[in-house]
Amino acid sequence: MAIESINPATGELLERFDAHDADQVERALERSQEAFASWRTTPFAERAGVLRRTAALIREELATHAAHMVREMGKPVIQAEAEAEKCAWVAEYYAEHAEGFLSAEPVETDAARSYVRFDPIGTVLAVMPWNFPYWQVFRALAPALMAGNTMLLKHASNVPRCALEIESLLVRAGLPDGVFQTLLVGAGAVAGIVEHPAVRAATLTGSDPAGRALAQTAGRHLKKTVLELGGSDPFIVLDDVDVDAVARQATTGRTINSGQSCIAAKRFLVHEAVAERFAEAFARELSALRVGDPTQRDTDVGPLARPDLVDELDDQVRRALAAGAEARCGGRRIEGPGCFYEPTLLTELDRTNPVAVEETFGPVAALLRVADEEEALEVANDSEFGLGASVWSGDRARAEALAPRIESGHVSINGIVKSDPRLPFGGVKNSGYGRELASFGVREFVNVKSVWIGPGG
């Protein structure tokens, strides 16, 4: 089976790779297990040195790595450069903080001495998506490697070059053989890899069905998983906002990565007192975005990553319109080469409309009017997802009071939702479980071990 890299802006075949066969996968699993025996005892300072050198290489080669993202999945070049820089940041963050996060914690008991330590568990399989092809991998690998684990990467099949470049970065930074390896395999190979005795845990960022399938396999073998799945983030606009300013933020929040982000704002729940003015301002901002060639620095929205994603998004919009929605702007695919879709605002929705229920992955925003804060909370929580949310108000305390009642793993007040190495990241409900980043992320894949020392000896 061949794995192909195709430019979604042009349809051009970039590269073709032979998928790894069963023997190659088996050898990689064996190398990972062998590498763990020495990597787990490597001092923190040496592990940190590898990540710091990796960060330095990313910055030296920023344009090259950004170009891989642009070519393979259509990310606008300025956003691709920012993604690469963020990878350097998370590598340096864990290089600096992981040892402290994993230091033994003394506990007073009836022992002469007792404490909790955090030991590595072995090989972690990372199943990663195409939409942030470097960042999603780095936010998993940096804590896992600093904890002393080894990692196997099964990346999305449309970004094989990005996957190989990440492995190359780490190897050139001095990571020992076998500690991090890329597997060029299809989705059908994942279950067998999870079942393999060498794999001790798995982390997946992707769709709800993919997460359920991996969790089911891992559960049968009692292997821990962390899942970061879909999202349909509410963007709550109260009646005391600067409408034009918040509409600009809404546009950024919805169209980051051309709208292909789990944590992008997707459902805009707007107080009826400002709903019409907000809709007008939001439509105006969306219509002003420049859609086109992602290599150009003035492009705001690039292509979707694959033709089937355009088909799916267009089907959702068509069903939304048939159910009574109104397209204030956009609402159509852009004809011609490439996987482009118009930035779209859908209004006059009820809570059963397809775009108010399903996750939309592209530059399509759904606006629902709400009577007050209580209805905003009710609609926000009326979702199978619970990844992120944002609340916008001229009164910060008023907005913050809503945060404990929102069913999500993250709430931003007067700011768009984004991941940050210093804060834990993850969701609830069908958005998954477990946490990445911060001290919580580095402790997901460790053996939390109690040590009790008696008075004798």
Stockholm file with secondary structure:
# STOCKHOLM 1.0

chainA/1-457         MAIESINPATGELLERFDAHDADQVERALERSQEAFASWRTTPFAERAGVLRRTAALIREELATHAAHMVREMGKPVIQAEAEAEKCAWVAEYYAEHAEGFLSAEPVETDAARSYVRFDPIGTVLAVMPWNFPYWQVFRALAPALMAGNTMLLKHASNVPRCALEIESLLVRAGLPDGVFQTLLVGAGAVAGIVEHPAVRAATLTGSDPAGRALAQTAGRHLKKTVLELGGSDPFIVLDDVDVDAVARQATTGRTINSGQSCIAAKRFLVHEAVAERFAEAFARELSALRVGDPTQRDTDVGPLARPDLVDELDDQVRRALAAGAEARCGGRRIEGPGCFYEPTLLTELDRTNPVAVEETFGPVAALLRVADEEEALEVANDSEFGLGASVWSGDRARAEALAPRIESGHVSINGIVKSDPRLPFGGVKNSGYGRELASFGVREFVNVKSVWIGPGG
#=GR chainA/1-457 SS CEEEEECTTTCCEEEEEECCCHHHHHHHHHHHHHHHHHHTTSCHHHHHHHHHHHHHHHHHTHHHHHHHHHHHHCCCHHHHHHHHHHHHHHHHHHHHHHHHHTSCEECCSSSSEEEEEEEECSEEEEECCSSSTTHHHHHHHHHHHHTTCEEEEECCTTCHHHHHHHHHHHHHTTCCTTSEEECCCCGGGHHHHHHSTTEEEEEEESCHHHHHHHHHHHHHTTCEEEEECCCCEEEEECTTSCHHHHHHHHHHHHHGGGGCCTTSEEEEEEETTTHHHHHHHHHHHHHTCCBSCTTSTTCSBCCCSSHHHHHHHHHHHHHHHHTTCEEEECCSBCCSSSCCBCCEEEESCCTTSHHHHSCCCSSEEEEEEESSHHHHHHHHHSSSCCSEEEEECSCHHHHHTTGGGSCSSEEEESSCCCCCTTSCBCCSGGGEESCBSHHHHHTTTEEEEEEEECSCC
#=GC SS_cons         CEEEEECTTTCCEEEEEECCCHHHHHHHHHHHHHHHHHHTTSCHHHHHHHHHHHHHHHHHTHHHHHHHHHHHHCCCHHHHHHHHHHHHHHHHHHHHHHHHHTSCEECCSSSSEEEEEEEECSEEEEECCSSSTTHHHHHHHHHHHHTTCEEEEECCTTCHHHHHHHHHHHHHTTCCTTSEEECCCCGGGHHHHHHSTTEEEEEEESCHHHHHHHHHHHHHTTCEEEEECCCCEEEEECTTSCHHHHHHHHHHHHHGGGGCCTTSEEEEEEETTTHHHHHHHHHHHHHTCCBSCTTSTTCSBCCCSSHHHHHHHHHHHHHHHHTTCEEEECCSBCCSSSCCBCCEEEESCCTTSHHHHSCCCSSEEEEEEESSHHHHHHHHHSSSCCSEEEEECSCHHHHHTTGGGSCSSEEEESSCCCCCTTSCBCCSGGGEESCBSHHHHHTTTEEEEEEEECSCC
//
